[in-house]
């Protein structure tokens, strides 16, 4: 049996936690990929997927805390988590730089996520062997 070549993935999540299965399914895939010896180059959040990077999400104690689980996975595996700036700003997700730029009262971006433009998505499509999308329903 031939060995499976190592793949390098960029994951794009467009579904919000708690209203779609996209973040959960993406995390299970990412964990399995790492366990199998593959790499995840980056995780790019787009559209409602940027809600995954909010430091203000507070689910009930009997539910999984998907933003915290993703933050731990990204940190433990040194994988960049990037929220699309246009999607983030539309949905009230800002880092300290954008907070100051727009004179907002607070920032709410969960560490280790960063905010960047679509160039990060483009780079992922060019440098990864596979780009996998996890869309929300609806």
Helices and strands as residue ranges (DSSP letters): E 8-13, H 22-35, E 39-45, G 47-53, H 66-76, E 80-84, H 85-90, H 96-101, E 114-116, H 119-127, E 130-134
